[in-house]
Amino acid sequence: MNRQLYLILITAALLFGAALRATGIDQMSGMVHYDEAYYALDALSLIDQPRFTPFFPDNFGRESLWMYWEVPALAVFGADAFALRVTAFFTSLLTLSALGLLARVLFGRRVAVWTVAALGALFWHVLFSHLAFRALLYPTIGALAFAFLWTAWRTNRLKHWLLTGAAFGALSYTYFAARGWLALALGLLLIGVLADRRRWRGSAVTMLVAAALSLPLVVYLLTTPASGQRLDQVAISDLNALISNLGVWLNVWVGRGADDPMYNLSGRPLFDVPLAIIGVVGLAALFVSLLALRVGLTPQPPLRLERGRKSAHFKSPRPWERGFRGEAVFFILALAAVSVAPAVLTTEPLKWLRAIGLIVPLALVLGVGLDALQQLVVRLGQRTRHASSLHRPQSSVLSPVFWAGLIPAGLIVWAGLNSARDFQAWVTSDDLYMPMEQHLYAGIDEIAANTPSDAPVYFAPFTADHPVLRFREWRLGDRPVAAFKSVDCLPLTTLGGTYFALDAYEGDLAAQLAQWREVVSVTEEASASPQYTLVTTAPETVPFAAQATFGERIAARLASFVPSVVRVGGTISLDVALRRVGPVDEAYTLFLHTYPFYETRLITQADHPICPSYPPPLWRDDETLILHYDLPVPAQPGEYRIALGVYNSATGERLSFGSIEDAAIVGTIRVEG
């Protein structure tokens, strides 16, 4: 294939892949996954405070390159889903290009075109190209690094060895699964030096450059034991689990794929019918080429010495000059094994994000299969022409030569149409609503459009560090924003506020608020299947009256009636109202105790941390927090006092009440049998 035709066809293949990956970006403008938001927040922190860090420890720890990669789009488009989708889109196009380069180095231009087209149609990569996960960079940089490695091995030029080292150094900062590829690269370099010692200097340069670039990450991982906690949590520990995981993977190719709605159209196998056909042909072609090499049917040209202007360098024959090289076939098989290992060796084997590197060897096999199909049709056409009359002209449209490229192209188009259809089913699936936090995204936009610009806003059931809430908080302007879980506490504001309640978990929030404040409005999500409700409350009308103030920090009072007579064996339901009246910088626990009437001997107790989802250091001065306690009734009849107090959750030290007391008596009860 001449260079001009190659450029035309490779451009067409890239545009084909780009079209499938651009479709649906607008449909995902209101979707942000929890992990995507975490990455984006770290990237935004790099914009606010430019710095170099090899690793971000939050959210189980993450290599840092993707966060730097997101900075340009976030700087231009702001903290919005579109910035994340644009980054993922262009990263996927770079993956197609890098894989095309690797395929060209291994097998030549024709296979490179088919490989790019095959990856362009692969549903796995089409779907992941719409998700802004750091793992997306792993196959991109990895394919580029291996392309440089094979080029460096062929040319033995210093610049290629340097590029190889730089690429593998960058690969270490992409995703934890890339460490398998780094180990494979090291093994290939060592084997290569043993096979041909003339390349030891170049291999050493590559290793030194890669080691120097990855050194900050290595030092961080070695000096921060907690950085490996995620791997410890998900790794399997016995042979039976490994065998089971391998069995699960045997079924995903054309049987039933992963049921995780976030990473796959539930149950869709990796290969549809056209890609399965191409894959079988590709595997057959690779193994036939191996067999041909083994029996000596394929010649092995010697290395040839080329002299440049300044120095001589050895140049081994291109792989495609002698068919599919055995080295390339073994490389693809080894790369596939190393790529699938991070999934097979973990507790969730079908977590396809962990095996995303597998798309590279799969696409290479598919590219070889498409090329083999084309060559097969060409050969059949040649035999047909020899068997027919040489004097009878044949139609160019119906000739086998015409169909030679059209048949594999038709299979790829078929696969692309399947991927486009299945992506639409995925992106519009109701199963995606919760994982992609569409409720939170839509609720924030609705609050921003319909509530006063200074009204406090609460989100339940969430916490203040929820990444999607933090990522989109700018949309709420100057409104005070907080988050809580009603099982922990119920925050009320003297100003009147708006509450976002996720119906699946906080369906009764409006009723809970109505016990303490006038509810002005209750608005459901504008959808055929509403998932959230917005509740607006009126300002406080009765001022807070404290019964006790602890440590000049937290004021408290009972907010519910204390029964005068209770029965043995029951519980007393009590609500406590708290308000911050001074600086609070610790987590505290509130206790309710029962004492005999004239003693301080503890009989029963109810101790719970004060609202873990919305702890006291986050409270505002305009808020009152309602906490619910179930205090066990003493087992013996008699007169008892109820005491209330607060202590530091970490140290157990009680906050003082008054001059010498550390608990306030807030009620009395008589227990009857």
LINZI-V645189 format. One line per field, one symbol per residue. ss: DSSP state (H for helix, E for strand, C for the rest). phi: phi as a letter, one per 20 degrees, with the letter a starting at -180 (. if undefined). psi: psi as a letter, one per 30 degrees, with the letter a starting at -180 (. if undefined). A space follows every 50 residues. Layout:
BEGIN
ss->???
phi->???
psi->???
END
This chain:
BEGIN
ss->CCHHHHHHHHHHHHHHHHHHHHCCCHHHCCCCCHHHHHHHHHHHHHHHCC CCCCEECCCCCEECHHHHHHHHHHHHHCCCHHHHHHHHHHHHHHHHHHHH HHHHHHHCHHHHHHHHHHHHHCHHHHHHCCCCCCCHHHHHHHHHHHHHHH HHHHHCCHHHHHHHHHHHHHHCCCCCCHHHHHHHHHHHHHHHHHHCHHHH HHHHHHHHHHHHHHHHHHHHHHHCHHHHHHHHHHECCCHHHHHHHHHHHH CCCCCCCCCCCCCCCCCCCCCCHHHHHHHHHHHHHHHHHHHHHHCCCCCC CCCEEEECCCCEEEECCCHHHHCCCHHHHHHHHHHHHHHHHHHHCECCCC CCCCCCCHHHHHHHHHHHHHHHHHHHHHHHHHHHHHHCCCCCCCCCCCCH HHHHHHHHHHHHHHHHHHHHHHHHHHHCCCCHHHHCCHHHHHHHHHHHHH CCCCCEEEEECCCCCCHHHHHHHHHHCCCCEEEECCCCCEEEECCCEEEE EEHHHHCCHHHHHHCCCCEEEEEECCCCCCCEEEEEECCCCCCCCCCEEE CCCEEEEECCCCCCEEECCCEEEEEEEEEECCCCCCCEEEEEEEEECCCC CEEEEEEEECCHHHCHHHCCCCEEEEEEEEEECCCCCEEEEEEEEEEECC CCCECCECCCECCEEEEEEEEEC
phi->.ffffgffffffffffffffeffnfffdfdcbfgfgffgfffffffffcg adbfbdfflmnbfefffffeggfffednfbfffffffffffffffgffff ffffffcofffffffffffgefggfgfffededffffgffffffffffff ffffelefffffffffffffgfeeaffffffffffffffffffffbffdf fffffgfffffffeggffffffecgffdfffffdfecbffffffffffff eefcecefefffdafgnfffdegfffffffffffffffffffffenedfd fffceddefdbebecfffgffcmffgfffffffffffffegfefecfdfe ffffdffffffffffffffffffffffffffffffffeffeefdfffefg fffgeffffffffgfffffffffffffdfffegfgelfffffffffffec cgfdffcccceccfegfffffdfgfemeffcbbacffeaceccfenbdde cfgfccfdfgfffffccfeebccegfbfcgdbcddddfffddffdeebcd llccebbfdcfeffccdfnecdecdddcbfcbfcccecddcccdcggdcd ffdcbcdbgflgfbfggefdfedcddddcdefegfdgqecdddcbccffe dnfeffcmececbdedrcbdedf
psi->kleeeeeeeeeeeeeeeeeeffkfeefgfgkkleeeeeeeeeeeefeeik lkkfkjflhgkklfeeeeefeeeeeefaileeeeeeeeeeeeeeeeeeee eeeeeefleeeeeeeeeeeefjeeeeefffkikffffefeeeeeeeeeee eeeefhkeeeeeeeeeeeeeefgekefffeeeeeeeeeeeeeeeejffge eeeeeeeeeeeeefeeeeeeeefieffgeeeeefklgleeeeeeeeeeff ffegckakgjfegljkfklekaeeeeeeeeeeeeeeeeeeeeeeggfklj klkkkkkaeelklkjlkkeffhajkeeeeeeeeeeeeeefefeeglfifg jfefgffffeeeeeeeeeeeeeeeeeeeeeeeeeeeflkffjkkkfeglf eefefeeeeeeeeeeeeeeeeeeeeefgkfffeeegheeeeeeeeeeefg lkfgkkkkkkjllfgkeeeeegfffgbgkkklllkffeljkkkffklkkk kjeffhfgeeeeeffflkjeljklkilfikflkkkklllkfklkjkfkkk ghekkllkglkjkfklkkfalkjkkkklkkgakkglklkkkklkkleglg kkdlljkkkjiefileffllfgkkkkkkkjkkkkfklaklkkkklklkee fgkkkkjbeflgkkjglllkkk.
END
